[in-house]
Each structure stands twice: as C-alpha cells, then as structure tokens.
Amino acid sequence: MLGVFGVAIVMFASTNIDDIFVLLGFFADPKFRARQIVIGQYLGIGLLYGISVVASLLVLVIPATYIGLLGFAPIYFGIRRLWELWNGIDTGDNPEDHATASAGHGNIVAVTLVTIANGGDNISVYTPIFATRSAYEILTIGCIFAVMTVIWLGAAHSLVNHPTLGAPIRRYGNRIVPFVLIVLGVLILHEAETAKLVLG
C-alpha cells in the first residue's frame, strides 16, 4: 500500500508541475473567484483520471505486457524535455494563455479546459500504470489525486500571495520533471514485464 501511495504522489507531482504556473495565473486574475478555480481544476483532473481509467480497461483484451509499451511515452516526454532544456527552448506554459480560453465561456469551463489541455500528456502516463493495478489500487490513486489537487491549489494560492517563493520552482521544476518522467516510464515497463517482450 505504501508503494501505491508513493507511485500516486510521484505520478501526480511529475505530471502536474506545470499546472502550478497555470493556477498562479488564474489566482492572480481578479476575474476568477477561488471557488471557480477549485471546481474547474477538479473537473479537469477528474476527466484526465477518468479517461485514463477507461483507456486502461484495454488490458481486458490486450495483455498487460503490450499495454506496458505505453511506458515508452513518459520516457519520450522526459527525453524530449531534456532536449528542449539543453537547447534553451522554453517548455513552460504561459499562465496568461487562459484569457483566450475563457472568452465567451464560464470561468469554471475555462479552468477545466485549460487544465485538460495542459495535462493532455498525463493520460499516456496514467493509462499504463492503471492497467497494471487492481481496481482498489486505482481507486486509492484517485483519492490521493484528490488530496494532491487540494495541495496544488493551496500551493498556487500561497505563491500568489508570496511571489518570491515561486522563483525556485520556476527555475528548477522543469529540470527535475524530465528525470522523474523517465523513471516513471521505466517503472511502467518493469511492472508490466514489457522488457521481456522487447528483449524477446
């Protein structure tokens, strides 16, 4: 069970580090109320989680070993981010981009859509992990995601009130995430025993 808690926390933190910057933009915008941001964030994370759970059901007709091949996705994203960092390409999302999404829509819908768009890659990370877990473990991970979302919202709200604390995260966050994604990918390949398939 401790392993599930650890995996869930690492999964959420590594795939949603960029979301902190998006939330900073929303909380700093006086047009958005805290309640709207909280609801929109939960809807977005919930949809990403739900889609991943449904996608993981493919394991019922496809062996877990083959599903484990999706583990190469986070490895790819990790390597790609390392390459972008090495070449000085800005990989951060602009928090102000949500202004366009909110035009003509409710604030809650805007937050939800931006959360989903910002976390699109999350599905490729969550799906293979869910495919190798029991229903109870998947539900546990979902509960941990709900708690982590509260922490994320609280952290973003605090950083808006204390801007200087955001500097270290902006500086080092993107440098740590690629390595975490690569480790997650290797973990997926290991748990699904995909290495045996690849190596023959």
LUMSEFI-31292 format. One record per residue (C-alpha): residue in three letters; z, y, x. Coordinates in steps of 0.25 Angstrom, whole numbers, padded with zeros to 4 digits, always signed. Each point is the difference from the previous one (the first is absolute). Layout:
AlaZYX/...
//
This chain:
Met+0000+0000+0000/Leu+0003+0009+0012/Gly-0014-0002+0005/Val-0006+0004-0014/Phe+0008+0013+0000/Gly-0005+0003+0015/Val-0014-0003-0004/Ala+0000+0008-0012/Ile+0006+0012+0007/Val-0010-0001+0011/Met-0011-0001-0009/Phe+0004+0012-0008/Ala+0003+0009+0011/Ser-0012-0003+0008/Thr-0010+0001-0011/Asn+0006+0013-0006/Ile+0004+0008+0012/Asp-0012+0009-0003/Asp+0005+0002-0015/Ile+0012+0008+0006/Phe-0009+0011+0003/Val-0007+0000-0013/Leu+0013+0000-0007/Leu+0004+0012+0009/Gly-0012+0007-0006/Phe+0004-0003-0014/Phe+0015+0004+0001/Ala-0004+0013+0007/Asp-0009+0004-0012/Pro+0007+0008-0010/Lys-0010-0005-0011/Phe+0006-0014+0001/Arg+0013-0004-0005/Ala+0009-0010+0007/Arg-0001-0009-0013/Gln-0015+0000+0000/Ile-0001-0004+0015/Val+0010-0011-0002/Ile-0007-0006-0012/Gly-0014+0001+0006/Gln+0005-0006+0013/Tyr+0006-0012-0007/Leu-0013-0002-0008/Gly-0008+0000+0012/Ile+0008-0009+0008/Gly+0002-0009-0012/Leu-0015-0001-0002/Leu-0002-0003+0015/Tyr+0010-0011-0001/Gly-0005-0006-0013/Ile-0015+0000+0005/Ser+0005-0007+0013/Val+0008-0011-0008/Val-0012-0003-0009/Ala-0009-0001+0012/Ser+0010-0009+0007/Leu-0002-0010-0012/Leu-0013-0004+0006/Val+0009-0009+0008/Leu+0000-0009-0012/Val-0015-0004+0002/Ile-0002+0004+0015/Pro+0009-0007+0011/Ala+0011+0010+0006/Thr-0007-0003+0013/Tyr-0012+0007-0004/Ile+0007+0011-0007/Gly+0007+0002+0013/Leu-0013+0005+0006/Leu+0004+0013-0007/Gly+0010+0002+0011/Phe-0011+0005+0008/Ala-0001+0012-0009/Pro+0013+0007+0005/Ile-0003-0004+0014/Tyr-0014+0007-0001/Phe+0007+0012-0007/Gly+0010+0000+0012/Ile-0010+0000+0011/Arg-0009+0010-0007/Arg+0012+0010-0001/Leu+0003-0003+0015/Trp-0015+0003+0003/Glu+0001+0013-0008/Leu+0013+0004+0007/Trp-0006-0003+0013/Asn-0013+0009-0003/Gly+0009+0011-0006/Ile-0005-0002-0014/Asp+0009+0006-0010/Thr+0004-0012-0009/Gly+0011+0008-0009/Asp-0003+0003-0014/Asn+0000+0014-0004/Pro+0011+0002-0010/Glu-0008+0012-0007/Asp-0011-0010-0004/His+0008-0003-0013/Ala-0004+0014-0005/Thr-0014-0005-0003/Ala+0005-0013-0007/Ser+0010+0008-0009/Ala-0011+0009-0005/Gly-0002-0003-0015/His+0010-0011+0000/Gly+0015-0001-0002/Asn+0009+0001+0012/Ile+0005-0014-0002/Val-0014-0006+0000/Ala-0003+0009+0012/Val+0011-0006+0008/Thr-0003-0014-0005/Leu-0015+0001+0004/Val+0003+0006+0014/Thr+0011-0011+0003/Ile-0010-0011-0004/Ala-0011+0007+0008/Asn+0009+0002+0012/Gly+0005-0015-0001/Gly-0013-0007-0002/Asp+0001-0007+0013/Asn+0013-0006-0005/Ile-0006-0010-0009/Ser-0006-0007+0012/Val+0013-0001+0007/Tyr+0009-0004-0012/Thr-0010-0010-0006/Pro+0000-0011+0011/Ile+0015+0002+0001/Phe+0002-0002-0015/Ala-0009-0012+0001/Thr+0009-0008+0009/Arg+0013+0004-0007/Ser+0007-0006-0013/Ala+0001+0007-0013/Tyr+0015+0003+0003/Glu-0004+0006+0014/Ile-0011+0008-0006/Leu+0010+0006-0011/Thr+0010+0003+0011/Ile-0010+0007+0008/Gly-0004+0008-0012/Cys+0015+0004-0002/Ile+0001+0004+0014/Phe-0013+0009-0001/Ala+0007+0007-0012/Val+0012+0003+0009/Met-0008+0004+0011/Thr-0008+0009-0009/Val+0013+0008-0003/Ile+0003+0001+0015/Trp-0014+0005+0002/Leu+0001+0011-0011/Gly+0014+0004+0005/Ala-0005+0001+0015/Ala-0012+0008-0004/His+0009+0009-0009/Ser+0010+0002+0012/Leu-0012+0003+0009/Val-0005+0011-0009/Asn+0014+0007+0001/His+0001-0003+0015/Pro-0014+0002+0005/Thr+0004-0002+0015/Leu+0004-0014-0002/Gly-0015-0004-0004/Ala-0005+0004+0014/Pro+0004-0013+0007/Ile-0005-0009-0012/Arg-0014+0008+0001/Arg+0000-0002+0015/Tyr+0004-0015+0001/Gly-0002-0006-0013/Asn-0015-0002+0001/Arg+0002-0006+0014/Ile+0010-0011-0004/Val-0007-0004-0013/Pro-0013-0007+0007/Phe+0009-0009+0008/Val+0008-0004-0013/Leu-0013-0003-0008/Ile-0005-0009+0012/Val+0014-0007+0000/Leu-0001-0002-0016/Gly-0014-0006+0002/Val+0004-0010+0010/Leu+0012-0003-0009/Ile-0009-0003-0012/Leu-0009-0009+0009/His+0012-0007+0005/Glu+0006-0003-0014/Ala-0013-0004-0006/Glu-0003-0009+0012/Thr-0013+0006+0001/Ala+0000-0001+0015/Lys-0003-0015-0002/Leu-0012+0003-0008/Val-0005+0010+0010/Leu+0002-0008+0012/Gly-0005-0013-0007/
//
